[in-house]
Amino acid sequence: MIGSRPTGASVVIVETDAGEGYLKGLGNEAGPHALACELIGSLAADWLGLPTFDFSLVKVTEMDELDLAKGGRVAPGPAFISKSIEGSPWGGDAKSLIPLHNKYDLTKLVILDTWIRNCDRYSVSDGRVRVNRDNVFIANSKDGRRTVIAMDHTHAFTCGRDLTVRIGEIGAIRDAHRFGVFPEFADFWDLASEAHCLEKLASITAAVAESLVFQVPVEWEVDPRVQLKVATFLAERARWLSGQRAAGWLSSEG
């Protein structure tokens, strides 16, 4: 282990055979459902066509002795790990977005966050604004390209609360809040990317949604009935969102 840093679900920085990685495991203060949200959100981002960190599930054993930032150790069992890449969190300056190689993916990122109700980048609830610019990661490649990466989905679906069957209710599926809509993104909204994303969402099937959800390990304590409701949410909310284009509801200026 090299070190650790606190987030919603504590991240432990580890050395692996493939290089440095960021591990979120059992025993973290956010609970096991945060790991499920992280995995499902990452799979959803990948399915939607957004760049993500390379990620996988690994098995932590008692021999690993991985310390959590707020005390204690990562408990044995499956953990989520993503590969470290060169880059840094976005500082919040709109001008710093201009050189992005994939500016069009800012539009996709908003649509992803709104689809999975990820409150932990930018969200507004009851007049209160929640801003976390650290969850907008800009990767730097060796050829000088800067790329926005979709990362950290521990607060998807329920904003940090445990997943329940209520995620499949119509109020969640048709939640009209927009998520991830930083004001600085407005000048970079791309209608072609929006159309592509909404067409992709419209095409989702129950089988695809279930394939994103039923990869959650049993050790993360998400009841199969709840997993099925999450899959229902993903499919039905995707189709609902795909019908919002005509109203301009999703756009960063909407």
Residue pairs with C-beta under 8 A, 6 or more apart in sequence:
1 12
1 13
1 14
1 15
1 65
1 66
1 67
2 13
2 14
2 15
2 20
3 13
4 10
4 11
4 12
4 13
4 67
4 68
4 69
5 11
5 13
5 69
6 69
6 70
7 152
7 154
8 30
8 34
8 120
8 152
8 154
8 155
8 160
9 24
9 28
9 29
9 30
9 31
9 34
9 35
9 38
9 154
10 24
10 28
10 29
10 30
10 68
10 69
10 70
11 22
11 23
11 24
11 69
12 22
12 23
12 24
12 25
12 66
12 67
12 68
12 69
12 74
13 20
13 21
13 22
13 23
13 84
14 20
14 21
14 22
14 23
14 66
14 81
15 21
16 81
18 83
19 83
19 84
20 83
20 84
21 81
21 82
21 83
21 84
22 53
22 81
22 82
22 83
22 84
23 58
23 60
23 66
23 74
23 79
23 80
23 81
24 34
24 35
24 38
24 79
24 80
24 81
24 154
25 35
25 60
25 66
25 74
25 75
25 77
25 79
25 80
26 32
26 35
26 60
26 74
26 75
26 76
26 77
26 78
26 79
26 219
26 220
27 68
27 72
27 73
27 74
27 75
28 34
28 35
28 68
28 74
29 68
29 70
30 154
30 160
31 162
32 219
32 220
32 221
32 222
33 158
33 162
33 163
33 220
33 221
33 222
34 154
34 155
34 160
35 79
35 80
35 154
35 220
36 163
36 216
36 220
36 222
37 153
37 154
37 155
37 156
37 157
37 158
37 163
38 80
38 152
38 153
38 154
38 156
39 55
39 57
39 80
39 215
39 216
40 116
40 153
40 156
40 157
40 212
40 213
40 215
40 216
40 230
40 234
41 112
41 116
41 118
41 153
41 154
41 156
42 52
42 53
42 55
42 80
42 82
42 150
42 151
42 153
43 212
43 215
44 112
44 115
44 116
44 153
44 212
44 234
45 52
45 112
45 150
45 153
46 52
47 200
47 208
47 212
48 108
48 111
48 112
48 115
48 197
48 200
48 201
49 108
49 196
49 197
49 200
50 105
50 108
50 109
50 112
50 149
50 150
51 102
51 105
51 139
51 147
51 148
51 149
51 150
52 82
52 149
52 150
52 151
53 82
53 83
53 84
53 85
53 149
53 151
54 82
54 83
55 80
55 81
55 82
55 83
56 81
57 78
57 79
57 80
57 81
57 215
57 217
58 78
58 79
58 81
59 77
59 78
59 79
60 66
60 74
60 75
60 76
60 77
60 78
60 79
61 76
62 76
64 74
65 73
66 73
66 74
67 73
67 74
68 74
77 217
77 219
78 217
78 219
78 220
82 151
85 139
85 149
86 139
86 140
86 141
87 137
87 138
87 139
87 140
87 146
87 149
88 137
88 138
88 140
89 133
89 134
89 135
89 136
89 137
89 138
90 96
90 97
90 133
90 136
90 137
90 138
90 148
91 133
92 133
92 184
93 184
94 184
94 187
96 138
97 103
97 106
97 148
97 184
97 185
97 188
99 146
100 106
100 138
100 146
100 147
100 148
101 145
101 146
101 147
102 147
102 148
103 148
103 188
103 190
104 188
104 190
104 192
104 193
105 147
105 148
105 150
105 193
106 148
106 185
106 188
106 189
106 190
107 185
107 188
107 189
107 190
107 193
107 194
107 197
107 252
108 150
108 193
108 197
109 121
109 136
109 148
109 150
109 180
110 178
110 179
110 180
110 181
110 185
110 250
110 252
111 194
111 197
111 198
111 201
111 241
111 250
112 118
112 150
112 180
113 121
113 122
113 179
113 180
114 177
114 178
114 179
114 180
114 181
114 241
114 250
115 201
115 234
115 237
115 238
115 241
116 153
116 156
116 157
116 234
117 156
117 157
117 158
117 159
117 172
117 175
117 177
117 179
118 153
118 155
118 156
118 179
118 180
119 125
119 130
119 155
119 159
119 160
119 179
120 130
120 132
120 135
120 152
120 154
120 155
120 159
120 160
121 132
121 135
121 136
121 179
121 180
121 182
122 129
122 130
122 131
122 132
122 179
122 180
122 181
122 182
123 129
123 130
123 159
123 177
123 179
123 180
124 130
124 177
125 177
131 182
133 182
135 151
135 152
136 148
136 182
137 148
137 149
137 151
138 146
138 147
138 148
138 149
139 146
139 147
139 148
139 149
140 146
141 147
154 160
157 163
157 167
157 172
157 230
157 233
158 164
158 167
163 222
163 226
163 230
164 226
164 229
165 225
165 226
165 229
166 172
166 229
167 226
167 229
167 230
167 233
168 228
168 229
168 230
168 232
168 233
172 233
172 237
173 233
173 236
173 237
173 240
174 237
174 240
175 237
176 249
178 249
178 250
178 254
181 252
182 252
183 252
185 252
186 252
186 253
188 252
189 251
189 252
189 253
194 245
194 250
194 251
195 245
198 241
198 242
198 244
198 245
198 250
199 242
201 238
201 239
201 241
201 242
202 238
202 239
202 242
202 243
204 234
204 235
204 238
204 239
205 235
206 231
206 232
206 235
208 235
209 231
209 232
209 234
209 235
209 238
210 228
210 231
212 231
212 234
213 227
213 228
213 230
213 231
213 234
214 227
214 231
216 222
216 227
222 230
241 250
244 250
247 254
248 254
